[in-house]
Amino acid sequence: MLTGDQFGGPPHSVTGAIIMEPDGPTVSLSSPNGGEMWAIDEQRSVEFSAHSGPTAVHIEIDRGLGQGWQTLVDDLPASGGAFTWTVTGPISAHCRVRVSDTDDPTVVDVSDDVFTIGRDLSWLVVGDHTGVVPVGTGEDIDITLDSTGLAH
């Protein structure tokens, strides 16, 4: 909707917003869209929207390891807008997700940038350390690790 000065005396002013609706079907991926860190065995949500046509979507992942696109889910109802995925390996810092219309694979969106799939390191804790290390010097810090909570 636009509003203005009814074309009174110059200078004229017009304010408002023009909203352009896409012409035809679209899908839009919102997560993961780049920069995320997802851990193997975590449950994460692949989030998307579909407008003007798609009733079902195909979701794939490319880990950037030369294996190409691999299907995560096929024929998922588009109206749900999300797919809960238990993250699987292998690890990679070059992952992208692609969502496409099941009936028309040219209606597609891909993560804007890469995201990472890695291992959960929440078990790793570095103890408190206080003090000052003067510029140009070093200080040894003891770190203790154990295998508690790790799969053997």
C-alpha positions as CSV (number, residue, x, y, z in Angstrom):
1,M,0.0,0.0,0.0
2,L,1.4,3.4,-0.9
3,T,0.3,6.7,0.5
4,G,1.4,10.2,-0.6
5,D,0.6,13.8,-0.6
6,Q,-2.2,13.5,-3.2
7,F,0.1,15.2,-5.7
8,G,-0.2,18.6,-4.0
9,G,2.6,21.1,-4.6
10,P,6.1,19.9,-5.3
11,P,8.1,18.3,-4.0
12,H,5.9,15.2,-4.0
13,S,6.3,12.4,-1.5
14,V,5.2,8.8,-1.5
15,T,5.7,6.4,1.4
16,G,4.8,2.8,2.0
17,A,5.9,-0.7,0.9
18,I,5.5,-2.7,-2.3
19,I,5.4,-6.4,-1.6
20,M,6.1,-8.6,-4.6
21,E,4.9,-12.1,-4.5
22,P,6.9,-14.7,-6.3
23,D,5.5,-15.7,-9.7
24,G,5.1,-19.5,-9.4
25,P,6.1,-22.1,-6.9
26,T,9.0,-21.6,-4.5
27,V,10.9,-23.3,-1.7
28,S,13.1,-21.5,0.7
29,L,15.6,-23.2,3.1
30,S,16.1,-21.3,6.4
31,S,18.2,-23.8,8.4
32,P,20.9,-24.9,8.1
33,N,21.8,-22.0,6.0
34,G,25.5,-21.7,6.8
35,G,27.9,-21.4,9.7
36,E,26.1,-23.8,12.0
37,M,27.9,-26.6,13.9
38,W,25.8,-29.8,14.2
39,A,27.0,-32.8,16.2
40,I,26.6,-36.4,15.2
41,D,23.6,-38.1,17.0
42,E,22.0,-34.7,17.8
43,Q,18.4,-34.1,16.7
44,R,18.3,-31.0,14.5
45,S,15.6,-29.4,12.4
46,V,16.0,-28.7,8.7
47,E,13.6,-25.7,8.3
48,F,12.1,-24.5,5.1
49,S,9.0,-22.9,3.6
50,A,7.1,-23.7,0.4
51,H,4.8,-21.4,-1.5
52,S,2.4,-21.4,-4.5
53,G,2.5,-25.0,-5.3
54,P,4.8,-27.6,-3.7
55,T,2.9,-30.1,-1.7
56,A,5.9,-32.4,-0.9
57,V,9.7,-31.8,-0.8
58,H,12.8,-33.8,-1.2
59,I,15.7,-33.0,1.3
60,E,19.3,-33.9,0.6
61,I,22.7,-33.3,2.0
62,D,26.1,-32.9,0.3
63,R,29.0,-33.1,2.7
64,G,31.5,-31.8,0.2
65,L,33.5,-35.0,0.3
66,G,32.9,-36.0,-3.3
67,Q,29.9,-38.2,-2.6
68,G,27.4,-35.9,-4.1
69,W,23.9,-35.3,-2.9
70,Q,22.4,-38.0,-0.5
71,T,18.7,-38.2,0.4
72,L,17.7,-37.4,4.0
73,V,14.0,-37.7,3.3
74,D,11.8,-37.9,0.2
75,D,8.1,-36.9,-0.3
76,L,7.9,-35.0,3.0
77,P,4.7,-32.9,3.2
78,A,5.7,-29.3,2.4
79,S,3.1,-27.8,4.7
80,G,5.1,-28.9,7.8
81,G,8.0,-26.7,7.1
82,A,10.5,-28.8,9.0
83,F,12.2,-32.2,9.1
84,T,13.7,-33.4,12.4
85,W,16.9,-35.2,11.5
86,T,19.2,-37.3,13.8
87,V,22.5,-36.1,12.4
88,T,24.8,-38.7,11.0
89,G,28.4,-38.9,9.9
90,P,30.8,-38.6,8.4
91,I,32.1,-35.4,9.8
92,S,32.7,-32.5,7.4
93,A,33.2,-28.8,7.5
94,H,31.7,-28.4,4.0
95,C,28.1,-29.5,4.3
96,R,25.1,-28.1,2.5
97,V,21.4,-29.0,2.5
98,R,19.1,-28.8,-0.6
99,V,15.3,-28.8,-0.5
100,S,13.4,-29.3,-3.7
101,D,9.8,-29.7,-4.8
102,T,9.2,-33.5,-5.2
103,D,7.1,-32.8,-8.4
104,D,9.4,-30.2,-9.9
105,P,13.1,-30.5,-8.9
106,T,13.8,-27.1,-10.6
107,V,12.0,-25.5,-7.6
108,V,14.9,-25.7,-5.2
109,D,16.9,-23.9,-2.5
110,V,20.3,-24.7,-1.1
111,S,22.1,-23.6,2.0
112,D,23.6,-20.2,1.4
113,D,27.0,-21.3,2.9
114,V,28.5,-24.4,4.4
115,F,27.9,-25.7,7.9
116,T,29.8,-28.3,9.9
117,I,28.9,-31.8,11.1
118,G,31.3,-32.8,13.9
119,R,31.5,-34.8,17.1
120,D,30.0,-33.7,20.4
121,L,32.8,-32.4,22.5
122,S,30.7,-31.2,25.4
123,W,32.5,-33.7,27.7
124,L,35.8,-31.8,27.2
125,V,36.3,-29.3,30.0
126,V,39.4,-27.2,30.6
127,G,39.8,-26.3,34.2
128,D,39.8,-22.7,35.5
129,H,43.1,-20.8,35.0
130,T,43.9,-17.5,36.5
131,G,46.8,-15.1,36.1
132,V,48.5,-13.1,33.5
133,V,50.9,-14.3,30.9
134,P,53.2,-11.4,29.9
135,V,53.6,-10.7,26.2
136,G,56.4,-12.7,24.6
137,T,56.4,-15.4,27.3
138,G,54.5,-18.6,27.7
139,E,53.0,-20.7,30.5
140,D,52.2,-24.4,30.7
141,I,48.6,-25.2,31.5
142,D,47.8,-28.7,32.7
143,I,44.8,-30.3,30.9
144,T,43.4,-33.5,32.1
145,L,41.3,-35.7,29.8
146,D,39.6,-39.0,30.5
147,S,37.3,-41.2,28.4
148,T,34.2,-40.8,30.6
149,G,31.2,-40.6,28.3
150,L,33.1,-41.6,25.1
151,A,32.0,-44.5,23.0
152,H,34.6,-47.3,23.0
